[in-house]
Amino acid sequence: MDTLRISTLLIALSLISAVFVPNAKAQARFRAAYASVDITPESPAFMAGYSNGRKSLDAHDHLFAHCLVVERGPVRVAFVSCDLIGLPRFEIQKIRQMVHSVKPECVIIGATHTHSGPDTLGMWGPVITVSGVDQKWLADVRTKIAGLTDETAGKLVPASVKFASTKDVGRISKNIRIPQVLDTELCVMQIVGQDGAKPITTFVNYACHPEILNNRHITADFPHWLYETVEAGSGAPCIYFNGAQGGMITADYDESTAPKGENWKAAETIGRTLGERVLAVLRTAETIADPQVSFDDRLFSVPLENERYKTLIAMHVIAAKPQADGTFETEVCRIGIGPAEFLTLPGEVLPNVGFYIKSMMHGSPKFLLGLTNDFLGYILAPEDFGLSLYEYESGQSVGRHIEPLMVHNLQALIEAAAHRIRAGGTSNVLIQQ
């Protein structure tokens, strides 16, 4: 074959490739999708968050798992938020094993921490020595969340994002331990369709215990009205992740207006007020057309120091299985989407610890996703552990060592990402530690 014929063939092949092979840059474009699934129990359930023996009569509103999947290039991350008290990592690992569309470590599962949903850990059964978990219902929830994740990943479309944040939220939360230590920052991410007009979903991050209600009616508490308000005002569904709400960030309302645990009006007011602030701050947000996405995670072991938890595990009330050395493996993750930075927290982090973590972060806005990828109780600084002020929180924590271990691993993730960006490398990578 002569040189002219070879050159002609190569040109023809390049033209065919140009037609049939998608442009690499186009393939890497930011894509996203949202879906949800109802996870409300169909029969009476022992309810988590307060005392033992509280069995539901009915559901005031339905509980949902909300899923957002984002992707750019090789990185695909699923954010799942459930209207539950919390999900321990051993349950999350079971869900991850059933997901086919997203790498297991990139399936991020959090809980809103409603105190009016079913027991998911075992501690709130008929008595303290008997698990309150409905295993059939929980198995069904695991299957639903895995299916939801795959369903959502199958609907990815080109999208853009909007970010906004504000500390001016009005009367929503308060710290009943130290009133002056209160993080009122509301962080919002809205996913917008390719045409730039119709939102796909709005992602809300704010620290506050959903514990206004304490009765025998299942409810998502104030997030129910947050979802309603944001969807009505934006035309798209809403996902809520709690923040560093430990020790003790709770709703701020007049408790004299209704019997304790029965103030439905207060729950509605808190949820709608937060939703209105979300809608208001979004009006100031600028659109980012094609944000980079990055994911990093670290596993680490935590010693179990809580004797009560050890006893409940030995009695099979809590189904956790410690490692051979008596520790538990847990994790933290860092997700970057455009200029924003997301960190996962494996429990109820106290606000002073949350402030310290935010001081290390480089992104903006700074999203702290509490009760995400694990449910290890309160996480407080070693110097606060055991103080009379925090007697309750200390008794509901795995121990004094979890906070420095968590902070150390989060700091390593933050600095690794910052170094990568300073070195000029793309942030659109997935790194496992």
N, C-alpha and C positions, 0 to 999 in steps of 0.2 A: 504494500500500500504506500503511495507516494506521500510526500509531506503535505501537499495541498489537500488531499483527501482526508488525511488525519486531522488537519486543522479544521476542515469543514465539519467533520464528525464531532470534534470537541465543542465547537461553537453550538452545533445543534443540541448536543447533550446539555450544555449549560442553559440553553433557552428552555428546554424541557424541565430542567430542575427549577428554573425560575418560576415556571408556571405551577408545577405540582408540589414543590417543597415549600412549606410555609416559611416566611422570613423569621430568622431566629429571634430577632428583637420583638416581632409581633407575638411569637410564642411565649415570650417572657412577660407579657403584659399582665398587670394586676387584674385578678379575677376574684369574684366573691359570690356567695349564695347564702341564703337563710332558710331555715325550716324549723318547725316545732312539733312536739308530740305531747299528748295528754298523759300524765303519769299519776293521776288521781286514783287512789285505791277504790275499788268497787264495793268493798265490804268494810265494816267497822275496823279501825286500826288503832293500836296504841300510839298515842301522840307524843312527839319528842319535845324537849325543851324546858319542861317544868317538872312536876312531880310524877311519881309512878301511878299507874292505874287509871290514867286519863284516856278513855277509849272514845273514839269519835262517834258522833250520832249521824252526821251527814257532812256534806261539803257546801260551804257558803259560796265558794268559787273554786274553779278547777286549778290543779297544779300542773305545771308544764316543764318540759325540758326544752330550752331554746338553743339552737345551734347556728353559729356563724362559721363558715369555712372561708379562709382567704388563701390566695395562692399567687406567687410570682416566681417564675422560673422553677428551680428545683424544690422550692420550699412551699409546702402546703400545711396549714395549721387549722385545726378545728377548735373553736371555743364553744363549750357547752355549759350552760348555766341552768341549774335545776332548782325548782321551788321546794327545797328540802332543808333540813337542819344541817346536813353535811354528809359527805360520802368519804369513808376511809379509803386509803390507797389500795388495800387488798380487794375492795369491790371495784375500784377504778381499773385495776389491772385486768380483772375479768372482762370488763367492757372493752378495753383496748384490744384484747385478744380476739374479739369478735368483729372488729372493724377491719375492712378490706381496702378502703380507699385512702387512708391517711396513716402515716407511720405511727406506731403505737405511742412513742414518746411525744408526738406532736398533737395528740388528742388531749386537750386541756379541759378538765371537768371541774367545775366549781358549784357551790351551793349558795343560795341567797341567805340561808340560815333562818328561815321562817320557823318560829316556835309553835306553829299550828299545823305541822305536817306529820307524816308517819315516822315512827322510830326507824332509823337506818343503822344504828350502832348496837342496840341491845339494852341500853341503860334505862329505858323508860317503859318496861313491861309492867305486869300486874303488881309485882314487887321487885325490889332491886336485885334479887337473886335469880330472876327469871327473865330471859330475853323478851323484848317486846317486838322484835323484828318479824314481820310476816314474810317468810322466805319465798313463798310463791309469788307474792306481789313484787318483792325485790328482784327476783329472777326475771320477772316480766319487765321491770324497769330497765334492767341491764340490757335485755334484748332490744327494747324500744330505743334506748340511747344509741346503741351500736347501729341499729337500722337507720335511725335519724341521721347519724353522722354520714353514713354511706349515701343516703338519699340526698342530703345537702350537697355533698361533694359532687354528686352527679348532675347538679344544676348550676355549676359555676358559669358565670357570664362576665365579660369585661366590665369593670367598675372603677369608680374613683372614690376618694374618701374626703371627709371633712372632720376637722378636729376643733374642739373648743373646750375651755375650762373657765371656771369662776369660783371664787370663794364667797360670793354674795348670794346666798341661797335662802335667806330668810330663816324663819323658825322651823327647823326640821330635827336637829339632833342636839344632844347635850351629853356631857361627861359627868356622871353621878359620883365618880370618885374624886377627880380633880377638875373642876369646871373650866379652869383656864387652859387645860391641855385638850384642845379640840380641833381636829382637822375638818374644816368645812369645805374642802376643795371638791368640786364636782367636775369630773372629767368625762367628756363625751366624744364618741367617734360615730359618725354616720356614714354608712356605705350607700353610695349613690350609683344608680344604673348608668349605662354607657351614654345615654342621651343627656345625662347631667340634670335631669328634671325629677325623676321619681326615685325616692329613697328605697333601698332594699331592706335596711334595718338600722336601728339606732342602738348603740352600745353605751350603757350608762354605768359609771363607777362612782359609788359614794358610800361612805362608811356610816352605817347605822343598823342596830339590831332590829329586825322585824319581830318585835315582841310586844306590840301594843295589845294584842288579843291573847286571851288565855281562857278558853272555854272548850267545848267539845265539838266545835264546828271547824272542819278543815278549811284553811284559807292560806293564801300566800302572804297575808297581812298587807302592809302598805304597798309592796311591789305590785299587787293586783291593780291598784288604782294608778300607779306609775305607768304600767303597761297601757292601760286604757287611755290615759291622758296623752301620752306620747304618740300612740297610734292614731288617735282621733285628730291630733294636731299636725301630724306629718304624713299620714297615709301609709305608714309602714310599721311593722311590729317592732317591739323593744326588747332588748336583752339587758338584764341587770346583774352586775357582779358587785358584791359587797367589798368593802375596803378593810383598813386596819381598825376594826370596831370593837376590839377587846377592851376590857377594864375601865370603864364600862360605858360604851357609847350607845345610847338608846334614844328613842324618839322623844322630842320635846313638845309636850302638849299639856293642857290643863286636865289633870287626872281626877278632878272633882266633878267633872261634867257627866260621868257615868260610872257604874260599878267597875271595879278593877277587872280587867280582862274582857270587858264587854263594850269598850268604847269604839264601836264601828265607825262612828263619825270622825273620830280622831285619826284612825287608820286611813280613812278616805282622804281627809284633809292633808295629812302628811304626804301621801302618795301623789295626790294631785298637785300640791305645791311643788314637790320635787320635779314632777313631769313638766309643769309650766316653766320652771327654771331651765330645764333641758331645752325646751322649745325656744325659749328666749335667747339663750347663749348660742344656739345653733345659727341664729340669724346673723351672728358676727363672724361665723366661720368661713374660711376660704377653702376652695376645692383644691385637692392635690390629685392630679390626673393619673399618675402612674407610680405610686409609692413603692419603694423597695420593701422587702419583707425578709426578716432574719429570725432564726430560732437557735437558742442555745439552752442546754440543760445540764444540771449536775445532780448526781445521786449522792446521798450521804447517810450515815447511820446515826441514830439518836438513841441514847440510853434511856430505858424506861425506869424512872425513879419512883413513880407514883404507886404506892403499895395497894391502894384501892383498885387501880386498873389491873395490877398483877393478879389480884384475887378474882376479879370479874373475868379475866381471860382464862384463868385456871378453872373457873366454874363454867366456862363456855357461854357466859352471858354475852361477852364480846368475842367475836369469832376471829380476832386477830391472832396471827402466829408469829411470835418473835423469832429472830435469827438465832443461830446456835449460841451466840455470845450474849443473848438476852436483849439485844438492841433491835430497833425497827429501822428498815430502810425507807427513806422518804426522798423527796426531790424538790428542787426549785427550778423555775424556767425563766428565761428572758426572751421576750418577743419584741422585735422592732417592726413597726409599720410606719414608713415615712419618718417624720421627725419624732413620733411618739414612742414611748418605751413602756412595756408591760412586764411586770414581775408577778410571779405566783407566790403565794404565801400559804403554807400547809396547815393553817389553823387560824385562831382568833388572835391576831397580833395587836398588842396594846398601842395606843396612839403615839406615845413617845418613841417607841421603836419604829413605828411607821414614819414619823418625822425624820428620824435618823436615816432610814433607808432612802427616803426621798432626797435627802441631802447628798447622797452618793450618786444619784441617778443623773444622767446627762440629757435624756430625752425631754420632749415637751409636746403634749402633756405627759404627766407621770401617772400611769395607771398601776395601782396596787390591787391585785386580785386576791382577796382574802378567802379562806376556806376553799382553796383550789388545789386539786390533785392530792389532797389528804385532809384528815379531820383529827388533828392532834391536840385539840383543846386550846387553852389560852397559852400564848407565847409572850412571856414578859422577861425583861432584863434580869440578869442574875441578882443585881443589887436590890431589885424590887421583890424578888421571889421570897415568900414567907413573911413579908410585912403584914401587920394586922390590917392595913388598908386593903391589901390584896389577898386576904386569907381565902376568899372564895375562889379567885382566879388561880391561886397556887394549888388549891385542891383539885382543880379541874385542868391541870397541866401535866404533861408527861414528865416534866422536871425542869430544873434550872439550866440545863445544858443546851436545850433546843435553841434558845435565842442566839447565843454566840455562834453556834454551828450554822444556823440558817443565815445569819448576817454574813458570816465568812464566805459562804458559798454564793450568796447573792452578789457580794462585792466582787468575787472572782468573775462572775458572769458579766457584770457591768464593765469592769476594767478590760476584760478580753474583747468585748464588743467595741469599746472606745479605742483601744489600741488598733484593732483591725481597721476602723474608720480613719484614724490618724495616719495609718500606714498607706492609705489610698486604696485599700481593697474594697470591693463592693460589700455592702452590708447584706446583700441578698444571698446569704449562705446558711447552711445548716451545720452546726457544730455540736457534737456531743462530747462531754467531758468524762 
